[in-house]
Amino acid sequence: MKNMLPLAGIRVLDLSHVIAGPMASFYLAQFGAEVIKIETPAGGDVMRSSKANPAEGDTPTGFVTFNAGKKSLAIDIRTPEGHEAVRSLAASADVFIENFRPGVVAKYGLDYESVKAIKPDIIYCSISGYGQEGEWSGRGAYDHVVQALTGMMMMSGDSAEAPPLKVGFPVIDVAAGLLGALSVVSAVHQRSRDGTGALIDVSMVQAAMTLMYPNASAFMTQRVEPQRVGNRGYTGSPTADTYRCEDGWLSTAANTPGQFRKLTRVLGLEHLCEDGKALDLAAFNAPGGGFVVARDLDYVRQQFNAAFATRSARDMEEQLNAVGVPAARVRRLGEFLDEVEDGSKLSLPIRRYAQGERTVRTPGLGFRLAGQDTSVQAGAPTLGQHTDALLARSRTGSR
């Protein structure tokens, strides 16, 4: 099955570390590329030290999930021998990925122009915090710092007075990795068509703008600053919201007039559909409809808050979905994963990786591909596992 994967035969030199860069090359490896992860012999990628317990060795679960299917070459690019070895490998590479601060790899002859001189059709992808140009390009970046910079923290929270609130996981790092993988795959396709390489500049700031795409576009076009809406939905409909129930919280998405009518019938609030104080009735009753528009949002929210407060979130989830109103009880991640484990409610494209005597399970690549191999895949390499073999091959000029 391996030789049937779409990127089989593509060689990637991966000088990236932590999350964003390794996420990009992880996707390339899962699509069949040979990804050579170049790490310092003194400990390797910092994610190798992110251990839940000592039994995980130098390949803890967090590291495996970003580096499964790769090869590890332990070499110090700061030494003449190290960067010359990487340059030698570059002659047979198709893709080169790095996520150091701009200018760092140039000191070792591993920048785009230097690598292009060795391999003219190289696809070279730099992933950084702020991009390759501009006075901020040399700044270091971490996910929550970029969330602060780009306004993402100020879009989360319930009110203008609330303190900034970050997204609870490294959303920008992961998005940057996905954009890196997408851009590389596109460049591989272009090269197969016209033989040209590519220089790709992916940044965490760009990833943040992509995640906030409609909001950023609205401000750039009309200077509309996004307002903090807490747990309300993007549409702004008054019942695209999250409510406290007797046994927890419930999120609903009654965005359209039709959905709003169904929701009010379940809750006994049908009178709101004729209440000009509550709703813009002209818009609500217009042919074709749109999203529901509240005239007095606080009044509408009070009505629904009171109705949901006496009901069960579990029961409401079932009842509302049964009549066509999207709704879900608020769950923890582990609770959700346990609930869908048997596959009867939905099917996650789970991927499993063999790592020594244990198996690392992941929720997959984000999509299901027909004919996809569902067997246990190769896990992440130990530090330097493939060093001797790769250097021997580079000396002979073979791949």
C-alpha positions as CSV (number, residue, x, y, z in Angstrom):
1,M,0.0,0.0,0.0
2,K,2.9,2.4,0.7
3,N,3.9,2.7,-2.9
4,M,0.3,3.6,-3.8
5,L,0.3,6.8,-1.7
6,P,0.2,10.1,-3.6
7,L,3.6,11.4,-2.5
8,A,5.5,8.1,-2.8
9,G,8.9,8.8,-4.3
10,I,9.1,12.4,-2.9
11,R,12.0,13.0,-0.6
12,V,11.7,15.7,2.1
13,L,14.5,17.2,4.2
14,D,12.9,18.4,7.4
15,L,14.9,20.8,9.6
16,S,11.8,21.8,11.6
17,H,11.0,21.2,15.3
18,V,8.2,21.5,17.9
19,I,4.7,21.7,16.2
20,A,4.2,23.8,13.1
21,G,7.0,22.5,10.9
22,P,6.7,18.9,12.1
23,M,2.9,19.0,11.5
24,A,3.5,20.0,7.9
25,S,6.1,17.2,7.3
26,F,3.9,14.7,9.2
27,Y,1.2,15.1,6.6
28,L,3.7,14.7,3.8
29,A,5.0,11.5,5.5
30,Q,1.5,10.1,5.9
31,F,0.9,10.8,2.1
32,G,3.9,8.6,1.3
33,A,6.9,10.9,1.2
34,E,10.2,9.9,2.6
35,V,10.7,12.5,5.3
36,I,14.2,12.8,6.8
37,K,13.9,14.6,10.1
38,I,17.2,16.3,10.9
39,E,17.8,16.8,14.6
40,T,20.6,17.8,16.9
41,P,22.4,14.8,18.5
42,A,22.1,16.6,21.8
43,G,18.6,15.7,22.7
44,G,16.9,16.2,19.3
45,D,13.6,17.9,18.9
46,V,12.5,19.5,22.1
47,M,9.2,17.5,21.8
48,R,11.2,14.4,22.6
49,S,11.4,15.6,26.2
50,S,7.6,16.1,26.5
51,K,7.0,12.9,28.4
52,A,4.0,11.8,30.4
53,N,6.2,9.1,32.1
54,P,9.8,7.9,31.8
55,A,8.7,4.6,30.1
56,E,8.0,6.6,26.9
57,G,11.8,7.0,26.3
58,D,12.8,9.5,23.7
59,T,9.6,9.0,21.7
60,P,6.7,10.2,23.9
61,T,3.2,10.2,22.6
62,G,3.3,14.0,21.9
63,F,6.4,13.5,19.7
64,V,5.0,10.4,17.9
65,T,1.8,12.2,16.9
66,F,3.8,14.8,14.9
67,N,6.6,12.6,13.6
68,A,5.2,9.2,12.8
69,G,6.5,7.7,9.6
70,K,9.7,9.8,9.4
71,K,13.4,8.9,9.5
72,S,15.7,10.6,12.0
73,L,19.2,11.9,11.1
74,A,21.0,13.1,14.1
75,I,23.6,15.7,13.0
76,D,24.7,19.2,14.1
77,I,24.1,21.6,11.3
78,R,26.3,24.2,13.1
79,T,29.4,22.1,12.3
80,P,31.0,22.1,8.8
81,E,30.6,18.3,8.7
82,G,26.9,18.7,9.6
83,H,25.8,21.3,7.2
84,E,27.8,19.8,4.4
85,A,26.1,16.5,5.0
86,V,22.7,18.2,4.8
87,R,23.7,20.0,1.6
88,S,24.8,16.6,0.1
89,L,21.4,15.2,0.9
90,A,19.7,18.3,-0.6
91,A,21.0,17.2,-4.0
92,S,18.5,14.3,-4.0
93,A,15.7,16.1,-2.2
94,D,12.4,17.3,-3.6
95,V,11.3,19.4,-0.6
96,F,13.2,21.3,2.1
97,I,11.4,22.5,5.2
98,E,12.8,24.7,8.0
99,N,11.3,26.7,10.8
100,F,14.2,28.6,12.3
101,R,14.1,32.3,12.7
102,P,14.8,34.0,9.4
103,G,18.5,34.2,8.6
104,V,19.6,31.3,10.9
105,V,20.0,28.6,8.2
106,A,21.7,31.0,5.9
107,K,24.7,30.9,8.2
108,Y,25.2,27.3,7.3
109,G,24.5,27.5,3.6
110,L,21.0,26.0,3.9
111,D,18.9,29.0,2.9
112,Y,16.8,28.9,-0.3
113,E,19.4,30.4,-2.7
114,S,22.1,28.0,-1.4
115,V,19.9,24.9,-1.6
116,K,18.5,26.0,-5.0
117,A,22.1,26.2,-6.3
118,I,22.4,22.5,-5.4
119,K,18.9,21.5,-6.5
120,P,17.4,24.0,-9.0
121,D,13.8,22.6,-8.7
122,I,13.7,22.4,-4.9
123,I,10.5,23.2,-3.2
124,Y,11.7,25.2,-0.2
125,C,9.2,25.9,2.6
126,S,10.1,28.3,5.5
127,I,7.7,28.3,8.5
128,S,8.2,31.1,11.0
129,G,6.3,33.3,13.4
130,Y,6.2,36.6,11.5
131,G,7.3,35.7,8.0
132,Q,10.6,36.2,6.2
133,E,10.3,40.0,5.7
134,G,9.8,43.0,7.8
135,E,11.2,44.4,11.0
136,W,9.3,41.8,13.1
137,S,10.6,38.8,11.1
138,G,13.4,38.1,13.6
139,R,11.1,37.9,16.6
140,G,10.5,34.6,18.3
141,A,7.0,33.3,18.4
142,Y,4.8,30.9,20.3
143,D,1.2,30.1,19.7
144,H,-0.3,32.2,22.6
145,V,1.9,35.1,21.8
146,V,0.6,35.2,18.2
147,Q,-2.9,34.8,19.5
148,A,-2.3,38.0,21.6
149,L,-0.7,39.9,18.7
150,T,-3.4,39.2,16.1
151,G,-6.5,39.9,18.1
152,M,-7.5,36.3,18.6
153,M,-7.4,36.6,22.4
154,M,-9.7,39.7,22.3
155,M,-12.2,37.8,20.2
156,S,-12.7,35.2,22.9
157,G,-14.6,36.0,26.1
158,D,-18.1,37.2,27.1
159,S,-17.7,41.0,27.2
160,A,-15.5,44.0,26.3
161,E,-14.4,44.2,30.0
162,A,-13.4,40.6,30.3
163,P,-9.6,39.8,30.2
164,P,-8.1,38.4,27.0
165,L,-8.7,34.6,26.6
166,K,-6.6,32.3,24.5
167,V,-7.9,29.3,22.6
168,G,-7.1,26.3,24.8
169,F,-4.8,24.4,22.4
170,P,-2.1,25.4,20.0
171,V,-4.5,26.2,17.2
172,I,-2.2,28.6,15.3
173,D,0.8,26.1,15.3
174,V,-1.4,23.4,13.9
175,A,-3.0,25.7,11.3
176,A,0.5,26.8,10.1
177,G,1.5,23.2,9.7
178,L,-1.6,22.4,7.7
179,L,-1.0,25.5,5.4
180,G,2.6,24.4,5.0
181,A,1.6,20.9,3.9
182,L,-1.1,22.3,1.5
183,S,1.3,24.7,-0.1
184,V,4.0,22.0,-0.5
185,V,1.6,19.5,-2.1
186,S,0.4,22.3,-4.5
187,A,4.0,23.1,-5.4
188,V,4.8,19.4,-6.0
189,H,1.9,19.2,-8.4
190,Q,3.1,22.4,-10.2
191,R,6.6,21.0,-10.5
192,S,5.2,17.8,-12.1
193,R,3.5,20.0,-14.6
194,D,6.3,22.5,-15.6
195,G,9.4,21.4,-13.7
196,T,9.8,24.5,-11.6
197,G,10.6,24.6,-7.9
198,A,9.1,27.0,-5.3
199,L,9.9,29.2,-2.4
200,I,7.1,29.1,0.2
201,D,6.8,31.5,3.1
202,V,4.3,30.3,5.8
203,S,4.0,32.2,9.0
204,M,2.0,31.8,12.2
205,V,0.6,35.3,11.7
206,Q,-0.7,34.2,8.3
207,A,-2.2,31.1,9.9
208,A,-4.0,33.3,12.5
209,M,-5.4,35.5,9.7
210,T,-6.7,32.4,7.9
211,L,-8.4,31.1,11.0
212,M,-10.0,34.5,11.5
213,Y,-10.6,34.9,7.7
214,P,-14.1,36.3,7.6
215,N,-13.5,38.7,10.5
216,A,-10.2,39.9,9.2
217,S,-11.7,40.4,5.7
218,A,-14.6,42.4,7.2
219,F,-12.2,44.8,9.0
220,M,-9.9,45.1,6.0
221,T,-12.8,45.9,3.7
222,Q,-15.2,47.8,5.9
223,R,-13.2,48.5,9.1
224,V,-15.7,46.4,11.1
225,E,-14.0,45.4,14.4
226,P,-15.2,42.0,15.6
227,Q,-17.1,42.1,18.9
228,R,-16.6,39.6,21.7
229,V,-19.7,37.3,21.6
230,G,-18.7,34.7,24.2
231,N,-20.3,31.4,23.3
232,R,-22.7,32.8,20.7
233,G,-22.4,31.6,17.1
234,Y,-20.8,33.5,14.2
235,T,-24.1,34.2,12.5
236,G,-25.3,36.5,15.2
237,S,-28.8,34.9,15.4
238,P,-30.1,35.3,19.0
239,T,-30.4,31.5,19.4
240,A,-27.0,30.6,18.0
241,D,-25.9,30.5,21.6
242,T,-25.0,28.3,24.6
243,Y,-27.3,27.9,27.6
244,R,-27.1,26.7,31.2
245,C,-29.4,23.7,31.8
246,E,-30.2,21.6,34.9
247,D,-27.4,19.1,34.1
248,G,-24.8,21.2,32.3
249,W,-24.6,23.4,29.2
250,L,-26.2,23.2,25.7
251,S,-25.2,24.8,22.5
252,T,-27.8,25.5,19.9
253,A,-27.7,26.9,16.3
254,A,-31.3,28.0,15.5
255,N,-30.0,30.4,12.9
256,T,-32.9,30.6,10.4
257,P,-36.5,31.5,10.9
258,G,-37.5,27.9,10.3
259,Q,-35.1,26.6,12.9
260,F,-36.1,29.4,15.3
261,R,-39.8,28.4,15.0
262,K,-39.0,24.8,15.7
263,L,-36.9,25.7,18.8
264,T,-39.7,27.9,20.2
265,R,-42.2,25.1,19.7
266,V,-40.1,22.7,21.7
267,L,-39.7,25.3,24.5
268,G,-43.2,26.7,24.5
269,L,-42.0,30.1,23.4
270,E,-43.9,30.4,20.1
271,H,-45.1,33.9,21.0
272,L,-41.7,35.3,20.3
273,C,-42.2,34.6,16.6
274,E,-44.9,37.3,16.6
275,D,-43.2,39.7,19.0
276,G,-41.9,42.9,17.3
277,K,-40.1,43.8,20.5
278,A,-38.0,40.6,20.3
279,L,-37.4,40.2,16.6
280,D,-37.2,42.1,13.3
281,L,-40.4,40.6,12.0
282,A,-40.0,42.0,8.5
283,A,-36.8,40.1,8.1
284,F,-38.1,37.1,10.0
285,N,-41.1,36.7,7.7
286,A,-39.4,37.7,4.4
287,P,-39.5,35.1,1.6
288,G,-36.4,33.1,1.5
289,G,-35.4,34.3,4.9
290,G,-31.9,34.7,6.2
291,F,-30.6,34.7,9.7
292,V,-32.8,35.7,12.6
293,V,-32.2,39.3,13.7
294,A,-33.0,40.4,17.3
295,R,-34.4,43.8,18.1
296,D,-33.8,43.4,21.8
297,L,-31.1,40.8,22.2
298,D,-31.0,40.9,26.0
299,Y,-34.8,40.3,26.2
300,V,-34.6,37.3,23.8
301,R,-31.7,35.8,25.7
302,Q,-33.6,36.2,29.0
303,Q,-36.5,34.2,27.6
304,F,-34.4,31.4,26.3
305,N,-32.1,31.3,29.4
306,A,-35.1,30.9,31.6
307,A,-36.6,28.2,29.4
308,F,-33.4,26.1,29.2
309,A,-32.6,26.5,32.9
310,T,-35.4,24.1,33.9
311,R,-34.6,21.5,31.2
312,S,-32.0,18.7,30.8
313,A,-29.2,19.4,28.3
314,R,-29.1,15.7,27.4
315,D,-32.9,15.6,26.7
316,M,-32.7,18.9,24.8
317,E,-29.9,17.6,22.5
318,E,-32.0,14.7,21.5
319,Q,-35.3,16.6,21.1
320,L,-33.9,19.5,19.1
321,N,-31.8,17.4,16.7
322,A,-34.9,15.2,16.1
323,V,-36.8,18.3,14.8
324,G,-33.9,19.7,12.8
325,V,-32.3,22.2,15.1
326,P,-28.5,21.7,15.5
327,A,-27.7,21.3,19.2
328,A,-25.1,19.6,21.3
329,R,-24.5,19.2,25.0
330,V,-21.1,20.7,26.0
331,R,-18.7,17.9,26.7
332,R,-15.0,17.5,27.6
333,L,-12.7,16.2,24.9
334,G,-12.3,12.8,26.7
335,E,-16.0,12.5,27.3
336,F,-16.6,13.0,23.6
337,L,-13.9,10.6,22.5
338,D,-15.2,7.9,24.8
339,E,-18.8,8.4,23.6
340,V,-17.9,7.9,19.9
341,E,-15.4,5.1,20.6
342,D,-17.6,2.3,19.3
343,G,-18.3,4.0,16.0
344,S,-22.1,3.8,16.2
345,K,-22.6,7.6,16.5
346,L,-20.0,8.7,14.1
347,S,-16.8,7.3,12.5
348,L,-13.5,9.0,13.1
349,P,-10.7,8.1,10.6
350,I,-8.6,6.8,13.5
351,R,-4.9,6.1,12.7
352,R,-2.7,3.9,14.9
353,Y,1.1,4.0,15.1
354,A,3.3,1.2,16.5
355,Q,5.8,2.7,19.0
356,G,7.9,0.0,20.6
357,E,5.6,-2.2,22.7
358,R,2.8,0.3,22.7
359,T,0.3,1.7,20.1
360,V,-0.3,5.4,19.8
361,R,-3.9,6.1,18.7
362,T,-4.8,9.4,17.0
363,P,-8.1,10.8,15.5
364,G,-6.5,10.7,12.0
365,L,-5.7,13.2,9.4
366,G,-9.0,15.1,9.4
367,F,-10.6,13.3,6.5
368,R,-11.4,9.8,5.2
369,L,-9.8,8.7,1.9
370,A,-11.4,5.8,0.0
371,G,-9.1,2.8,0.1
372,Q,-7.1,4.3,2.9
373,D,-4.8,1.8,4.7
374,T,-6.2,1.3,8.2
375,S,-3.6,-1.0,9.5
376,V,-1.1,0.0,12.2
377,Q,1.4,2.4,10.7
378,A,5.1,3.0,11.5
379,G,5.7,5.2,14.5
380,A,8.3,7.9,15.1
381,P,12.0,7.2,14.9
382,T,14.3,7.2,17.8
383,L,16.8,10.0,17.8
384,G,19.4,9.3,15.1
385,Q,17.9,5.9,14.2
386,H,18.6,6.3,10.4
387,T,21.8,8.4,10.6
388,D,24.3,5.8,9.4
389,A,22.2,4.5,6.6
390,L,21.3,8.0,5.3
391,L,24.8,9.3,5.4
392,A,26.1,6.2,3.6
393,R,23.5,6.7,0.9
394,S,24.4,10.3,0.5
395,R,28.1,9.5,0.0
396,T,27.2,7.1,-2.9
397,G,24.8,9.7,-4.3
398,S,21.8,7.2,-4.1
399,R,18.4,7.9,-2.7
